Amino acid sequence: QVQLVESGGGLVQAGGSLRLSCAASGRTFSSYAMGWFRQAPGKEREFVAAVSWSGGGTNYADSVKGRFTISRDNAKNTVYLQMNSLKPEDTAVYYCAAKRGRLIADPMQYDYWGQGTQVTVSS
């Protein structure tokens, strides 16, 4: 069992930055691939970024490439999402999720989810 708690969301102006954190419980955190997803009002949950269990592999949605960076610290059981050059269309609830095995963009393949943190980007 893995419990995930996101933090770091908030209100920021367009062009600004935020760093989201996701703290995980459990001693097997390093065996899980981790992903960030987001869901805007009236829209489906969408993939943002994912990182492999070692941190050596990453994948990003085209919409955030070059602006967002995912990373993890297995010693701290934490995964991060650094978000730069934020745009109003980045406004959403951001969720972190965990799955065993390789990193993947499909949210249906993830086993554990956090409660989400709101990110609002004003124009």
Secondary structure, DSSP 8 states (H G I E B T S, - for coil): ---EEEE--EEEETT--EEEEEEE-STTGGGEEEEEEEE-TTS--EEEEEE-TTSS-EEE-TTTTTTEEEEEETTTTEEEEEE-S--GGG-EEEEEEEEESS--S-GGG--EE---EEEEEE-
